[in-house]
Amino acid sequence: MSNKIMLPVILSSYRPRADGSWSLTLSTNILRKEEKEVIDSMHQQLCCVMLKNSDVLADEIEAFDSVEMDLIDAKITPSQRLRNILYRLWEQEGKIGEFKEYYKVKMETLCEHFKNKLD
C-alpha cells in the first residue's frame, strides 16, 4: 500500500489549539476504497500536507516528496511533544483537576512502566 495520496480537498475550517498548534478540517469528494485504506493507514500518524489552490506541478510533487519528516517535527523537543499530547488527553478526559497534577501522575506512570522493564 502506498504511503502517500493526493486528493482535491476543501479547507472547511481551521482553529488554534491550546498548545499553539492548529487544527485543520479538510473535506474530500467521495473516496474510493483504496483511498480510504491509505488515509486509514495514516490515522494518528505524523503526516506531511501541502495545500495549494491550483493544479500541482510535477516539480512541486518532487519537492514535496523530498521533505524530511524529521525536520518538520524538530521544532519541538520530544518532551514538549509528550506534554502537548498529555494536555490534549487531559482536555478530552474533561479537564478534571489541575493539568499540572495530571501531568505529574501520567509522567510517573510512564516512568514506572519503563522502570519495570529494567533488569
PyMOL commands that place a pseudoatom at each C-alpha (Angstrom):
pseudoatom trace, name=CA, resn=MET, resi=1, chain=A, elem=C, hetatm=0, pos=[0.000, 0.000, 0.000]
pseudoatom trace, name=CA, resn=SER, resi=2, chain=A, elem=C, hetatm=0, pos=[1.259, 3.454, -0.884]
pseudoatom trace, name=CA, resn=ASN, resi=3, chain=A, elem=C, hetatm=0, pos=[2.264, 5.793, 1.913]
pseudoatom trace, name=CA, resn=LYS, resi=4, chain=A, elem=C, hetatm=0, pos=[1.006, 8.859, 0.075]
pseudoatom trace, name=CA, resn=ILE, resi=5, chain=A, elem=C, hetatm=0, pos=[-2.157, 10.128, -1.507]
pseudoatom trace, name=CA, resn=MET, resi=6, chain=A, elem=C, hetatm=0, pos=[-3.135, 13.255, -3.417]
pseudoatom trace, name=CA, resn=LEU, resi=7, chain=A, elem=C, hetatm=0, pos=[-6.741, 14.394, -3.210]
pseudoatom trace, name=CA, resn=PRO, resi=8, chain=A, elem=C, hetatm=0, pos=[-8.662, 17.525, -4.078]
pseudoatom trace, name=CA, resn=VAL, resi=9, chain=A, elem=C, hetatm=0, pos=[-9.893, 18.961, -0.786]
pseudoatom trace, name=CA, resn=ILE, resi=10, chain=A, elem=C, hetatm=0, pos=[-11.731, 21.942, 0.614]
pseudoatom trace, name=CA, resn=LEU, resi=11, chain=A, elem=C, hetatm=0, pos=[-10.271, 23.545, 3.730]
pseudoatom trace, name=CA, resn=SER, resi=12, chain=A, elem=C, hetatm=0, pos=[-13.541, 23.550, 5.678]
pseudoatom trace, name=CA, resn=SER, resi=13, chain=A, elem=C, hetatm=0, pos=[-12.299, 25.080, 8.912]
pseudoatom trace, name=CA, resn=TYR, resi=14, chain=A, elem=C, hetatm=0, pos=[-9.222, 25.831, 10.948]
pseudoatom trace, name=CA, resn=ARG, resi=15, chain=A, elem=C, hetatm=0, pos=[-8.680, 26.900, 14.529]
pseudoatom trace, name=CA, resn=PRO, resi=16, chain=A, elem=C, hetatm=0, pos=[-5.855, 27.362, 17.014]
pseudoatom trace, name=CA, resn=ARG, resi=17, chain=A, elem=C, hetatm=0, pos=[-5.396, 24.842, 19.806]
pseudoatom trace, name=CA, resn=ALA, resi=18, chain=A, elem=C, hetatm=0, pos=[-4.306, 25.448, 23.385]
pseudoatom trace, name=CA, resn=ASP, resi=19, chain=A, elem=C, hetatm=0, pos=[-0.828, 24.036, 22.780]
pseudoatom trace, name=CA, resn=GLY, resi=20, chain=A, elem=C, hetatm=0, pos=[-0.119, 26.526, 19.955]
pseudoatom trace, name=CA, resn=SER, resi=21, chain=A, elem=C, hetatm=0, pos=[-0.743, 24.068, 17.125]
pseudoatom trace, name=CA, resn=TRP, resi=22, chain=A, elem=C, hetatm=0, pos=[-3.631, 24.358, 14.650]
pseudoatom trace, name=CA, resn=SER, resi=23, chain=A, elem=C, hetatm=0, pos=[-6.498, 22.029, 13.839]
pseudoatom trace, name=CA, resn=LEU, resi=24, chain=A, elem=C, hetatm=0, pos=[-7.421, 21.832, 10.138]
pseudoatom trace, name=CA, resn=THR, resi=25, chain=A, elem=C, hetatm=0, pos=[-10.572, 20.225, 8.783]
pseudoatom trace, name=CA, resn=LEU, resi=26, chain=A, elem=C, hetatm=0, pos=[-10.375, 19.070, 5.171]
pseudoatom trace, name=CA, resn=SER, resi=27, chain=A, elem=C, hetatm=0, pos=[-13.345, 17.800, 3.167]
pseudoatom trace, name=CA, resn=THR, resi=28, chain=A, elem=C, hetatm=0, pos=[-12.915, 15.464, 0.181]
pseudoatom trace, name=CA, resn=ASN, resi=29, chain=A, elem=C, hetatm=0, pos=[-15.076, 14.140, -2.595]
pseudoatom trace, name=CA, resn=ILE, resi=30, chain=A, elem=C, hetatm=0, pos=[-16.380, 10.586, -2.188]
pseudoatom trace, name=CA, resn=LEU, resi=31, chain=A, elem=C, hetatm=0, pos=[-13.325, 8.354, -1.728]
pseudoatom trace, name=CA, resn=ARG, resi=32, chain=A, elem=C, hetatm=0, pos=[-12.547, 5.074, -3.455]
pseudoatom trace, name=CA, resn=LYS, resi=33, chain=A, elem=C, hetatm=0, pos=[-11.810, 2.044, -1.275]
pseudoatom trace, name=CA, resn=GLU, resi=34, chain=A, elem=C, hetatm=0, pos=[-8.052, 2.302, -1.989]
pseudoatom trace, name=CA, resn=GLU, resi=35, chain=A, elem=C, hetatm=0, pos=[-8.009, 5.982, -0.963]
pseudoatom trace, name=CA, resn=LYS, resi=36, chain=A, elem=C, hetatm=0, pos=[-9.842, 5.191, 2.269]
pseudoatom trace, name=CA, resn=GLU, resi=37, chain=A, elem=C, hetatm=0, pos=[-7.298, 2.478, 3.054]
pseudoatom trace, name=CA, resn=VAL, resi=38, chain=A, elem=C, hetatm=0, pos=[-4.371, 4.858, 2.553]
pseudoatom trace, name=CA, resn=ILE, resi=39, chain=A, elem=C, hetatm=0, pos=[-5.990, 7.511, 4.734]
pseudoatom trace, name=CA, resn=ASP, resi=40, chain=A, elem=C, hetatm=0, pos=[-6.851, 4.921, 7.383]
pseudoatom trace, name=CA, resn=SER, resi=41, chain=A, elem=C, hetatm=0, pos=[-3.222, 3.767, 7.480]
pseudoatom trace, name=CA, resn=MET, resi=42, chain=A, elem=C, hetatm=0, pos=[-2.164, 7.363, 8.215]
pseudoatom trace, name=CA, resn=HIS, resi=43, chain=A, elem=C, hetatm=0, pos=[-4.599, 7.949, 11.086]
pseudoatom trace, name=CA, resn=GLN, resi=44, chain=A, elem=C, hetatm=0, pos=[-2.840, 9.368, 14.166]
pseudoatom trace, name=CA, resn=GLN, resi=45, chain=A, elem=C, hetatm=0, pos=[0.486, 9.409, 12.279]
pseudoatom trace, name=CA, resn=LEU, resi=46, chain=A, elem=C, hetatm=0, pos=[2.769, 12.346, 11.605]
pseudoatom trace, name=CA, resn=CYS, resi=47, chain=A, elem=C, hetatm=0, pos=[1.972, 13.287, 8.003]
pseudoatom trace, name=CA, resn=CYS, resi=48, chain=A, elem=C, hetatm=0, pos=[3.053, 15.991, 5.616]
pseudoatom trace, name=CA, resn=VAL, resi=49, chain=A, elem=C, hetatm=0, pos=[0.371, 18.072, 3.873]
pseudoatom trace, name=CA, resn=MET, resi=50, chain=A, elem=C, hetatm=0, pos=[0.624, 20.534, 1.007]
pseudoatom trace, name=CA, resn=LEU, resi=51, chain=A, elem=C, hetatm=0, pos=[-2.270, 22.906, 0.385]
pseudoatom trace, name=CA, resn=LYS, resi=52, chain=A, elem=C, hetatm=0, pos=[-2.394, 24.704, -2.930]
pseudoatom trace, name=CA, resn=ASN, resi=53, chain=A, elem=C, hetatm=0, pos=[-5.329, 26.411, -4.599]
pseudoatom trace, name=CA, resn=SER, resi=54, chain=A, elem=C, hetatm=0, pos=[-4.487, 25.361, -8.168]
pseudoatom trace, name=CA, resn=ASP, resi=55, chain=A, elem=C, hetatm=0, pos=[-3.028, 22.471, -10.148]
pseudoatom trace, name=CA, resn=VAL, resi=56, chain=A, elem=C, hetatm=0, pos=[0.091, 20.873, -8.695]
pseudoatom trace, name=CA, resn=LEU, resi=57, chain=A, elem=C, hetatm=0, pos=[3.115, 20.807, -10.976]
pseudoatom trace, name=CA, resn=ALA, resi=58, chain=A, elem=C, hetatm=0, pos=[5.457, 17.825, -11.319]
pseudoatom trace, name=CA, resn=ASP, resi=59, chain=A, elem=C, hetatm=0, pos=[8.433, 19.696, -9.793]
pseudoatom trace, name=CA, resn=GLU, resi=60, chain=A, elem=C, hetatm=0, pos=[6.270, 20.648, -6.793]
pseudoatom trace, name=CA, resn=ILE, resi=61, chain=A, elem=C, hetatm=0, pos=[5.399, 16.993, -6.229]
pseudoatom trace, name=CA, resn=GLU, resi=62, chain=A, elem=C, hetatm=0, pos=[9.100, 16.118, -6.406]
pseudoatom trace, name=CA, resn=ALA, resi=63, chain=A, elem=C, hetatm=0, pos=[9.958, 18.845, -3.894]
pseudoatom trace, name=CA, resn=PHE, resi=64, chain=A, elem=C, hetatm=0, pos=[7.120, 17.719, -1.627]
pseudoatom trace, name=CA, resn=ASP, resi=65, chain=A, elem=C, hetatm=0, pos=[8.279, 14.094, -1.763]
pseudoatom trace, name=CA, resn=SER, resi=66, chain=A, elem=C, hetatm=0, pos=[11.776, 15.147, -0.678]
pseudoatom trace, name=CA, resn=VAL, resi=67, chain=A, elem=C, hetatm=0, pos=[10.594, 16.753, 2.587]
pseudoatom trace, name=CA, resn=GLU, resi=68, chain=A, elem=C, hetatm=0, pos=[12.304, 15.155, 5.570]
pseudoatom trace, name=CA, resn=MET, resi=69, chain=A, elem=C, hetatm=0, pos=[9.694, 14.483, 8.247]
pseudoatom trace, name=CA, resn=ASP, resi=70, chain=A, elem=C, hetatm=0, pos=[12.336, 14.683, 10.989]
pseudoatom trace, name=CA, resn=LEU, resi=71, chain=A, elem=C, hetatm=0, pos=[12.897, 18.330, 10.104]
pseudoatom trace, name=CA, resn=ILE, resi=72, chain=A, elem=C, hetatm=0, pos=[9.190, 19.117, 10.411]
pseudoatom trace, name=CA, resn=ASP, resi=73, chain=A, elem=C, hetatm=0, pos=[8.959, 17.593, 13.873]
pseudoatom trace, name=CA, resn=ALA, resi=74, chain=A, elem=C, hetatm=0, pos=[12.244, 19.126, 15.071]
pseudoatom trace, name=CA, resn=LYS, resi=75, chain=A, elem=C, hetatm=0, pos=[10.580, 22.412, 16.049]
pseudoatom trace, name=CA, resn=ILE, resi=76, chain=A, elem=C, hetatm=0, pos=[9.649, 20.989, 19.444]
pseudoatom trace, name=CA, resn=THR, resi=77, chain=A, elem=C, hetatm=0, pos=[11.522, 18.596, 21.656]
pseudoatom trace, name=CA, resn=PRO, resi=78, chain=A, elem=C, hetatm=0, pos=[10.176, 15.092, 22.293]
pseudoatom trace, name=CA, resn=SER, resi=79, chain=A, elem=C, hetatm=0, pos=[9.368, 16.076, 25.890]
pseudoatom trace, name=CA, resn=GLN, resi=80, chain=A, elem=C, hetatm=0, pos=[7.417, 19.145, 24.706]
pseudoatom trace, name=CA, resn=ARG, resi=81, chain=A, elem=C, hetatm=0, pos=[5.535, 16.949, 22.246]
pseudoatom trace, name=CA, resn=LEU, resi=82, chain=A, elem=C, hetatm=0, pos=[4.645, 14.464, 25.000]
pseudoatom trace, name=CA, resn=ARG, resi=83, chain=A, elem=C, hetatm=0, pos=[3.474, 17.305, 27.252]
pseudoatom trace, name=CA, resn=ASN, resi=84, chain=A, elem=C, hetatm=0, pos=[1.273, 18.659, 24.414]
pseudoatom trace, name=CA, resn=ILE, resi=85, chain=A, elem=C, hetatm=0, pos=[-0.214, 15.207, 23.858]
pseudoatom trace, name=CA, resn=LEU, resi=86, chain=A, elem=C, hetatm=0, pos=[-0.922, 14.758, 27.562]
pseudoatom trace, name=CA, resn=TYR, resi=87, chain=A, elem=C, hetatm=0, pos=[-2.555, 18.198, 27.657]
pseudoatom trace, name=CA, resn=ARG, resi=88, chain=A, elem=C, hetatm=0, pos=[-4.914, 17.228, 24.821]
pseudoatom trace, name=CA, resn=LEU, resi=89, chain=A, elem=C, hetatm=0, pos=[-5.687, 13.941, 26.598]
pseudoatom trace, name=CA, resn=TRP, resi=90, chain=A, elem=C, hetatm=0, pos=[-6.464, 15.870, 29.817]
pseudoatom trace, name=CA, resn=GLU, resi=91, chain=A, elem=C, hetatm=0, pos=[-8.811, 18.116, 27.803]
pseudoatom trace, name=CA, resn=GLN, resi=92, chain=A, elem=C, hetatm=0, pos=[-10.546, 15.137, 26.191]
pseudoatom trace, name=CA, resn=GLU, resi=93, chain=A, elem=C, hetatm=0, pos=[-10.984, 13.481, 29.582]
pseudoatom trace, name=CA, resn=GLY, resi=94, chain=A, elem=C, hetatm=0, pos=[-12.879, 16.531, 30.876]
pseudoatom trace, name=CA, resn=LYS, resi=95, chain=A, elem=C, hetatm=0, pos=[-10.138, 18.716, 32.420]
pseudoatom trace, name=CA, resn=ILE, resi=96, chain=A, elem=C, hetatm=0, pos=[-10.566, 17.050, 35.800]
pseudoatom trace, name=CA, resn=GLY, resi=97, chain=A, elem=C, hetatm=0, pos=[-8.297, 18.666, 38.385]
pseudoatom trace, name=CA, resn=GLU, resi=98, chain=A, elem=C, hetatm=0, pos=[-5.261, 20.789, 37.552]
pseudoatom trace, name=CA, resn=PHE, resi=99, chain=A, elem=C, hetatm=0, pos=[-3.227, 19.877, 34.477]
pseudoatom trace, name=CA, resn=LYS, resi=100, chain=A, elem=C, hetatm=0, pos=[-0.004, 20.201, 36.491]
pseudoatom trace, name=CA, resn=GLU, resi=101, chain=A, elem=C, hetatm=0, pos=[-1.084, 17.345, 38.764]
pseudoatom trace, name=CA, resn=TYR, resi=102, chain=A, elem=C, hetatm=0, pos=[-2.470, 15.285, 35.863]
pseudoatom trace, name=CA, resn=TYR, resi=103, chain=A, elem=C, hetatm=0, pos=[0.868, 15.663, 34.049]
pseudoatom trace, name=CA, resn=LYS, resi=104, chain=A, elem=C, hetatm=0, pos=[2.823, 14.632, 37.140]
pseudoatom trace, name=CA, resn=VAL, resi=105, chain=A, elem=C, hetatm=0, pos=[0.706, 11.479, 37.627]
pseudoatom trace, name=CA, resn=LYS, resi=106, chain=A, elem=C, hetatm=0, pos=[0.909, 10.470, 33.936]
pseudoatom trace, name=CA, resn=MET, resi=107, chain=A, elem=C, hetatm=0, pos=[4.681, 11.008, 33.843]
pseudoatom trace, name=CA, resn=GLU, resi=108, chain=A, elem=C, hetatm=0, pos=[5.115, 8.952, 36.991]
pseudoatom trace, name=CA, resn=THR, resi=109, chain=A, elem=C, hetatm=0, pos=[3.030, 6.173, 35.396]
pseudoatom trace, name=CA, resn=LEU, resi=110, chain=A, elem=C, hetatm=0, pos=[5.253, 6.267, 32.302]
pseudoatom trace, name=CA, resn=CYS, resi=111, chain=A, elem=C, hetatm=0, pos=[8.412, 6.226, 34.397]
pseudoatom trace, name=CA, resn=GLU, resi=112, chain=A, elem=C, hetatm=0, pos=[7.181, 3.234, 36.407]
pseudoatom trace, name=CA, resn=HIS, resi=113, chain=A, elem=C, hetatm=0, pos=[6.231, 1.411, 33.212]
pseudoatom trace, name=CA, resn=PHE, resi=114, chain=A, elem=C, hetatm=0, pos=[9.724, 1.701, 31.768]
pseudoatom trace, name=CA, resn=LYS, resi=115, chain=A, elem=C, hetatm=0, pos=[11.485, 1.232, 35.102]
pseudoatom trace, name=CA, resn=ASN, resi=116, chain=A, elem=C, hetatm=0, pos=[9.730, -2.149, 35.404]
pseudoatom trace, name=CA, resn=LYS, resi=117, chain=A, elem=C, hetatm=0, pos=[11.301, -3.182, 32.115]
pseudoatom trace, name=CA, resn=LEU, resi=118, chain=A, elem=C, hetatm=0, pos=[14.835, -2.752, 33.520]
pseudoatom trace, name=CA, resn=ASP, resi=119, chain=A, elem=C, hetatm=0, pos=[16.767, -5.798, 34.706]
for i in range(1, 119): cmd.bond("trace and resi %d" % i, "trace and resi %d" % (i + 1))
show_as sticks, trace
zoom trace
